[in-house]
């Protein structure tokens, strides 16, 4: 570094060389002042940031892959399968539900409209419900069956295997060569099968995944942010992976699978919370081809409350980590190309960043104290590349995805970027717990994310006490960590470390948003439940 300064000084003006020498002297004077304990703090801090930056650079790689392959898979318009069936195959549609009283009627109504020959169609309602959803759905299915819809009701008295167990149980009586799956909060388009089945005319195709859309995207800031997060996955990642011949996953719903592929891959297994990703990797290791069709959009409902969003994301984080623990070694030892192995590693392990963020958070204050005497040039030399790799990649990734979907008003994505990053911070504690549980082999039950048949900005009305969220200690922990970052922000101001303040405020906003919004939503839910219960009791007295 001193040699570089010397060479630069020899080629520049005398005044410029003096400025450069002062910068380098300031930087290295700060380094010389560091003690062994200081390096004990700085080395793990920057090591973690470097690891996180690799995942950030991977987002740039996904953007590049998308730009390279996007013309082969346009987002809009009808895209025909390269081959067609001479005679359409039998199809089974599976609708797994569990205590979904608010959305099950809508789901069955839309599925019954499916444009496909009735003699080749079977609809299975796989109901594991333990509340009033069970008798209501059973009556509803009976009505549709009497009207000529090829639908049947299958109810289990236990939740063995959760969703994976229900799907596998349904296969025992499934008659279709092809199996379509829709979760309770999805609205399958009427022409879904017509636009996807013909891809299976290629005998190597085992799965076709369609793109998710969102009924309540504009309900509140949280749903806007969730939609942007998922758009990054369905717009950029799926296109980049499938277009480049890399492994990608069935998303558990809004997709269609070949029955023989499910059996060949070992069937639905419930030792992970993301049975869809587990089956996807096992099937692709067997040589099955997966197809992504982003031109077919399936509308769904996003969680509208903070804790519901956190629970859903933590389930996905834990499940994907469990799949990594289960299959990553097999993938790396397989004879698939290196690029497939590398992408599988990045796809299955990104949630390790959450525990790493806990480490960064714990070390941030002592690091700020240690670096107080270091020059500003050192901040640019070390911090700027990490910021470009990490934070800028997040911004570019989700803004580009938004632009591809909404080319006319894509600039509004910038308005939600601070909230998007804050939402990522809000997931740190709960997702870190989920990842550590997965790494330690701790099994937990499948946590359902309640849906309420919300469209647009319709307000939620909860009449079932089992749908009320109870977050426990989590929001208080988030408020405590948020207060810790308030203290760090004040220290940054006092130590003139102004470059760190915007990032610290993101942490403050993220943790406070998660904590306060969860407590407020639960309080409002409690009041609404008490009012509804009082009304019900008054009506009983009158009766």
Rosetta blueprint (number, residue, H / E / L):
1 X L
2 X H
3 X H
4 X H
5 X H
6 X H
7 X H
8 X H
9 X H
10 X H
11 X H
12 X L
13 X L
14 X H
15 X H
16 X H
17 X H
18 X H
19 X H
20 X H
21 X H
22 X H
23 X H
24 X H
25 X H
26 X H
27 X H
28 X H
29 X H
30 X H
31 X H
32 X H
33 X H
34 X L
35 X L
36 X H
37 X H
38 X H
39 X H
40 X H
41 X H
42 X H
43 X H
44 X H
45 X H
46 X H
47 X H
48 X H
49 X H
50 X H
51 X H
52 X H
53 X H
54 X H
55 X H
56 X H
57 X H
58 X H
59 X H
60 X H
61 X H
62 X H
63 X H
64 X H
65 X H
66 X H
67 X H
68 X H
69 X H
70 X H
71 X H
72 X H
73 X L
74 X L
75 X L
76 X L
77 X L
78 X L
79 X L
80 X L
81 X L
82 X L
83 X L
84 X L
85 X L
86 X L
87 X L
88 X L
89 X L
90 X L
91 X E
92 X E
93 X E
94 X E
95 X E
96 X E
97 X E
98 X L
99 X L
100 X L
101 X L
102 X L
103 X L
104 X H
105 X H
106 X H
107 X H
108 X H
109 X H
110 X H
111 X H
112 X H
113 X L
114 X L
115 X L
116 X L
117 X L
118 X H
119 X H
120 X H
121 X E
122 X E
123 X E
124 X E
125 X E
126 X E
127 X E
128 X L
129 X L
130 X L
131 X L
132 X L
133 X H
134 X H
135 X H
136 X H
137 X H
138 X H
139 X H
140 X H
141 X H
142 X H
143 X H
144 X H
145 X H
146 X H
147 X L
148 X L
149 X L
150 X L
151 X E
152 X E
153 X E
154 X E
155 X E
156 X L
157 X L
158 X L
159 X L
160 X L
161 X L
162 X H
163 X H
164 X H
165 X H
166 X H
167 X H
168 X H
169 X H
170 X H
171 X H
172 X L
173 X L
174 X L
175 X L
176 X L
177 X L
178 X E
179 X E
180 X E
181 X E
182 X L
183 X L
184 X L
185 X L
186 X E
187 X E
188 X L
189 X L
190 X L
191 X L
192 X H
193 X H
194 X H
195 X H
196 X H
197 X H
198 X H
199 X H
200 X H
201 X H
202 X L
203 X L
204 X L
205 X E
206 X E
207 X E
208 X E
209 X E
210 X E
211 X E
212 X E
213 X E
214 X E
215 X L
216 X L
217 X L
218 X L
219 X L
220 X L
221 X H
222 X H
223 X H
224 X H
225 X H
226 X H
227 X H
228 X H
229 X H
230 X H
231 X H
232 X H
233 X H
234 X H
235 X H
236 X H
237 X H
238 X H
239 X H
240 X H
241 X H
242 X H
243 X H
244 X L
245 X L
246 X L
247 X L
248 X L
249 X L
250 X L
251 X L
252 X L
253 X L
254 X L
255 X E
256 X E
257 X E
258 X E
259 X H
260 X H
261 X H
262 X H
263 X H
264 X H
265 X L
266 X L
267 X L
268 X L
269 X L
270 X L
271 X L
272 X L
273 X L
274 X L
275 X H
276 X H
277 X H
278 X H
279 X H
280 X H
281 X H
282 X H
283 X H
284 X H
285 X H
286 X L
287 X L
288 X L
289 X E
290 X E
291 X E
292 X E
293 X E
294 X E
295 X E
296 X E
297 X E
298 X E
299 X E
300 X E
301 X L
302 X L
303 X L
304 X L
305 X L
306 X H
307 X H
308 X H
309 X H
310 X H
311 X H
312 X H
313 X H
314 X H
315 X H
316 X H
317 X H
318 X H
319 X H
320 X H
321 X H
322 X H
323 X H
324 X H
325 X H
326 X H
327 X H
328 X H
329 X H
330 X H
331 X H
332 X H
333 X H
334 X L
335 X L
336 X L
337 X L
338 X H
339 X H
340 X H
341 X H
342 X H
343 X H
344 X H
345 X H
346 X H
347 X H
348 X H
349 X H
350 X L
351 X L
352 X H
353 X H
354 X H
355 X H
356 X H
357 X H
358 X H
359 X H
360 X H
361 X H
362 X H
363 X H
364 X H
365 X H
366 X H
367 X H
368 X H
369 X H
370 X H
371 X H
372 X H
373 X H
374 X L
375 X L
376 X H
377 X H
378 X H
379 X H
380 X H
381 X H
382 X H
383 X H
384 X H
385 X H
386 X H
387 X H
388 X H
389 X H
390 X H
391 X H
392 X H
393 X H
394 X H
395 X H
396 X H
397 X H
398 X H
399 X H
400 X H
401 X H
402 X H
403 X H
404 X H
405 X H
406 X L
407 X L
408 X L
409 X L
410 X H
411 X H
412 X H
413 X H
414 X H
415 X H
416 X H
417 X H
418 X H
419 X H
420 X H
421 X H
422 X H
423 X H
424 X H
425 X H
426 X H
427 X L
428 X H
429 X H
430 X H
431 X H
432 X H
433 X H
434 X H
435 X H
436 X H
437 X H
438 X H
439 X H
440 X L
441 X L
442 X L
443 X L
444 X L
445 X L
446 X L
447 X L
448 X L
449 X L
450 X L
451 X L
452 X L
453 X L
454 X L
455 X L
456 X L
457 X L
458 X L
459 X L
460 X L
461 X L
462 X L
463 X L
464 X L
465 X H
466 X H
467 X H
468 X L
469 X L
470 X L
471 X L
472 X L
473 X L
474 X H
475 X H
476 X H
477 X H
478 X H
479 X H
480 X H
481 X H
482 X H
483 X H
484 X H
485 X H
486 X H
487 X H
488 X H
489 X H
490 X H
491 X H
492 X H
493 X H
494 X H
495 X L
496 X L
497 X L
498 X H
499 X H
500 X H
501 X H
502 X H
503 X H
504 X H
505 X H
506 X H
507 X H
508 X H
509 X H
510 X H
511 X H
512 X H
513 X H
514 X H
515 X H
516 X H
517 X H
518 X H
519 X H
520 X H
521 X H
522 X H
523 X H
524 X H
525 X H
526 X H
527 X H
528 X H
529 X H
530 X H
531 X H
532 X H
533 X H
534 X H
535 X H
536 X H
537 X H
538 X H
539 X H
540 X H
541 X H
542 X H
543 X L
